[in-house]
Structures are given as structure tokens and as C-alpha cells.
Amino acid sequence: MNGALLNDKFFFKEHPKGNLTQQKNKCAGCKKPIHQGWFSSPAYCRYSGKYFCLSCHKNNKFIIPARIIKFWDFTYYPISEFYYHFLKDMYYEPLFNIAILNPGLFNTLPNLMKIKTLRQKLIFMKDFILTCRDKDVLLAVLGNRFYVIDTDTDFFALADLVEIYKHKFLSWLRNVCEVWVKHILDCELCKAKGSYCGFCKSPEIIYPWNLRVTTQCSRCKSIAHRSCYNAEKCPKCIRIQERKAISRLTKSKQSHSLDSFPKKL
């Protein structure tokens, strides 16, 4: 089959079933003539909504992304050889933004919100892990899912959705979180990267992934106790603004001094 004749992309909406006349009685893959008859019949691809010859469609079955997103349907349907291999190749690509494609899933599947929260915690931990001498061992627990700490938490791969359906993905994320938290709290290098609340000046070390206790300033990214935080009185933001004001004043004075020198005749 000539894959170049097909669209190698995800279809986020299910295609309506076409007919052979619309395809000019030709295979959607190799473009060879196909006919409905007693001894031969075209094979329908549920993914693309098109018909294929039996060389291009061998009745291999796979889940249909659009049906998962819309109906949470993980039934395996017959699809053409090209799209069968395409979907397998793209299995671990985080292409599905659930918040855009079907935000209602967050209401019908409560674990999705728990998964988003755990991923946000891992994203906060990433800065600790990536600068640790043991990072290779710690990153290995992600397997081929490094994207869970490198993409927006609304994005999922087909593999993730299947694992969520099988009630496995949440427990896997919890395990990764437990491994990373234990390491950070036991590792002197990582533990030293914790923060102190600039509001209450408590000597307690706080960490950004403890979302119930801490929060991050949206402007300066500093970490503070959630109960202490006040966006209008953030100490780090105030210091940044003061430094900027001093810098502007210094530049203004330097410019004024230069202007006061007598100009050469």
C-alpha cells in the first residue's frame, strides 16, 4: 500500500461512512480498482471511513481515538494496514488535549483530575530531579513517558487513556511521585533546593509539590505557604520592583551627569 496517498495524522472526529462511488471504485490506499462482488469485497476502515482492497486492509483491529474521546469506547475495530501501523507508532505521543476535545470527561471520570494533580506535582519535582546526580536512575521510572513532566497536564497519549480505562495509570503516577518525593527528602543536594516562606519567615523548608500547603507566585515563581500568600504583598516581587526602580534611578542619574558636562566647541 502506498502510505503517501493517505493522511498520516490523527483524526479527532469520527469519519462518516463513505461509499465506493465516492472513491471512484478505487482502494483508498493503493488506488487499484475494487468492486463489490460475490467473490471479492472491499474492506471498510473504521478509522478513516474509507474502503480498501484486501492487500491494504488485512482486518487488523485497533482502538479508534475519536470514539475514545467522545464515547469512552475502547472497542477494537477493523482498520487498514496503514492506519493500524500509524496508530501503533503514535501510541505514546501526547496529542490529545482533553480540556479542548471533551472537557466533560473531567466530570464523568473523577480520576482524571487526580491524574492532572499528580502530574503537576511531578512537574514541580522535575527541577529537583534534573539537577540531581542520580537523575538518570530517577528518570528511568518514567519509562517512555517522559512527556508527563514535559507537557501540559491536559494532554494525554493513547497509551495513557488505555491505562486510565484499565485503572492502572493513576497508581503508576502515584508510584512515581512516591519514589521521587522519598529521594528528594533523603538527598541532601535535592533537599537543599527547598524554599522558605517569605511571608511568615518560618524556618520550615517547603516544597512546591505540596499543593495543599504551598502555592507559587504567578509573577516571580517563589513558593510560599498557601495560608500566608498575598499576591499584592509578595516579598520577592517587591524586592524585584525595588531593584528595578533603583536601576532606573541610577541610569537616570548617569544620563543627567553626562548631559551636565560642557560640550566641546
N, C-alpha and C positions, 0 to 999 in steps of 0.2 A: 504494500500500500504506500502511496506517495503522501507522506505526512505533510509535505509543504502545501498541499491543496486544502488542508484543514486549518482551523483556528486553534493554535496551541495556547489556549487561555482558559481560565476558569469562567464558567457560566454561573452567575449568581441567581439567575432566574431560570425556571424550568421551561424548556422549549416546547411549544405546542407540537403535536404530532403532525408531521407533514405527509406528503404522498409522493408516489413515484413520478407522477406527471409533473409536479413542481420541480423535480430533479431531472426532468427530461429523460426519465428511464435510465439514469446512469448512477453508478455507485458513487456515493459522496466522497469516497476515498480515492480509488484508482481511476474513476471516471469511465470504467468499462460498462457497456450496456448490461442492464439487468431487467428481468421480466418476471412477472408473477405467473407461475405455471404449475402443472401437476408434479413435475419432477425437479423444479428449481423455484426457489422463492427468495426474495431479498430478506436480509436480517435487519431488524429495527434496533437502533441505538437509543436507549432511553436518555442518555446524557445530552446528545446533540440534537435529537429529534429528527434524525435523518436515517435513510436506508443505505445498506452496504451489501456488497457481494459477500459470498461465504469465505473468500480469501481474506477480506478486510474485516470480517466480523466472525469470530470463532466461538461466540456465545460465552465469552468470559464475563464474569459479573463483578460489579463494584458498587459501592455506595454513591449516591448522587448528591453532591454538595447542596444544590438548591432545595432538595427535599428535606435535607437535614435542617437547613436554616429556617425553612418555612413551617415544616410539619414535625420536626424532630424525628424523622423517619430514617432508620438505618438499614432498611431493606437493601439487599444486593440485587441490582437489576442488570440485565444483559446490555453490554456496551461494545462498541467497536474496538479493534485491537489498538488503534492509535490512541484513543482516549483512555483505554484501560491502562496502558503503559504511562501515559501522560499523568493521570491521576496518582498512580503509584509513585512516580518520580516527584510529584509535588506534595506528597503526603505530609511532610514535616515543614512545609512553608506556611508561615503565619499570615495568611491572606484574608482571613475572614474577620472583618470588624463587626462584631455582633451588635454593638451600640447603634450602628447605622443600618445594617442589613435586617435585623429583627430585635429591637430593644426589648420587646415583650418577653423574650426568653429569660431576661434577668428576673422577671416576676414569676414566671412559671417554673424556673429552675433555681431555687434559692442558693444552691451550691455555687452558682456562677459568681455571685457577689463575694462569697467566701474565697473563691479562687482569685478574683481580682485583688482582694485584700492581701492574700498571701504573696501574690506576685509583686505587689507594691512593696511589701516588706523585703522581698529578695532584691528588688531594685535598689533599696536603701542600703542593703548589706553589700551590694556589688562593689561599692567604693572601698570597703574594708578588704574584701576578698582579693580584688585585682592588684592591690599593693602589698599583699602578704607573700612571704617566701614560699608558702605552701599552696599558692593559688592553683597550680596545675592539678593537685590532688582534689582540691575543693571544687574546682570547676568540672572535674570529671563526673561528679554526681549528677550533673545536668544531662549527661549523655549527649544526644544530638538535639537537645532542646535549649541551647544557649539563648535562643531568641526570647525565652520567658523573662530574661533580665535585660533584654536589649530592645524591646518593642513596647508600644503602648499596651496597657493591660486589657484593652478591649479586643485585641487581635488574637485570633486562635488559628491553629493549623487543623487540618482534617484529623490528624492523629490525636490532637487534644480533645476534639469533640467526641471521637470514638471512645477515648478513655473516660471522659466525663459520663457518657452514656453507660459505660460499664462500671461506674462508681469507683474508678481507680485513680483518676487524675488528682483529686483533692488530697488523697492520702499520700500520693507521691510528692506533691508540693509541700505538705506538712513535714515529711521526712527530710526534704532538702533544707527547709527552714530550721529544723531541729539540729541538723548537722552543722549548719553554718553558724547559728547562734552559739552553740556549745563551743565551737572553735574560737569564735571572736572573744567570748568571755574568758576562755582559757589561755589565749595567745596574748602575751604581753605587748607585742607590736600592734596587734589589732585593737586590743582593749584601750591602748593609749590614744586611739583616734576618736574616742568618745567625746562628748561635749558636756559643757556645764550650762545651766540655765542662767542667762544674762540678766534675768529679771529678779529672781529671788537670791541669786548668788550662792545657792546650795552647793556644798562640796560633793554631792552625789553625781556620779557620772551618768549621763543619759544618752540614749541611742535613738536614732531616727525611726527604726523599725518598730519601736514600741508605741504603736499608733494610739493606744488608749491613754497613754500618759503624756506623750510628746506630740509636738506639731512643728512644722517647718515654715519659717517666714517665706512668703511667696516672693519677696523682693531680694533679700540678702542671703536666703537659704540657710540661715542659722537655725539651730534647734533649741527649743525651749519647752518647759512644762506647759501642757495644754491649759492648765488652770491659771498659769501666770501670764500667758501670752496676750499682748495688746499690740495690734498692728501699728497703731499710731505712736506707740512709745517703745518700739523695738530698739534696744541699746546699740546693736550693731548698725542698724540703719541710721541711727542718729550720729554715730561716730563717722560713718561714711559721708553723710551730708556735711558734717563739720570739717572733715578733711578736704572735701571739695570746695567748701566756702573759703578755707584758708588758702588753698591752691589758687583760687580765682583772685583773692585779695593780693597774694604775693605777685601774681602775674600783672595785676593792675598797677601795683607799686613800681614794679620793674619797668613797665611801659611808661609810667609817668616820669620816672627818673631819666630814662633815655630821652624823653621829649624835652626835659629841662636843660639838657646840655646845649650850649650855644652852638649854633650851626656854623660850619666853616664858610668863610666868604669865598 
